[in-house]
Amino acid sequence: MVSFSGSLRRQADGIFESIYAHPFVQGIANGSLPSSALIHYVRQDTEYLSTYCKVCGMAIAKSLTHRQMLVFHKRIALVLGGEQIPHENFCRVAGVPYTDVIARRTDLAPTAHHYARHVLSVAQQGTLGEIVAVLLPCHWVYLDLAKRMLDKHKPTPDHPFYDWITFYSRTEMQHGLAELTEMLDELAESAGELDYYMMTSAFLDSFRLEYQFFDMAYRLERWTPIGITGGASVIGGNAYA
């Protein structure tokens, strides 16, 4: 019998294939991405991951057991203590100091803004199961991408994005994915029809937005200028774009 998380993953197969085929992802695999796309990604992902941590905190507040709390606590620790490794890798390839890139806050591009508001909205209004579902694609996508790249390209330390690929291939990351899918399946056991629908919707929307996030970075997506001067739009600058 297919688990709930397994059924969700099957529904997202087509989206995942599109993600893997995207030029940004293929650029990681082939070691060929323009500096501007790398820097844009790091800036946007840094801001998004701050929201991710807040959502994990909200999940802790809705958790019923210490084990559930620990799962989200570990997710926060991983983001705050480890995600700088792939970010530093991107910046090193781009030839820009990581500390310079994240020195100041930057505006969320439309797609990153939508993704951040999506996960926040689900966390504020939804159940613990919906929170797990809305966060799961972010973890699942990167692990699957890294595994494919390892299997197909067998990168060595001289590969430009060796640190990125190996970071998301760690046993710790695999264990974290297992914890999230197991929790989702446990919560699904007592879920009603509406709960199934809401969790599925949250999951698939996040999966679609994972594709859009890579596309945003590749296209250097920004808000269309509409006459706003000054204010928040100047935060972060654009020295390396």
Summary of the structure (lengths in Angstrom):
residues: 241
radius of gyration: 17.9
end to end distance: 48.9
largest distance: 57.1
contacts: 755
relative contact order: 0.19
helix: 76%
strand: 0%
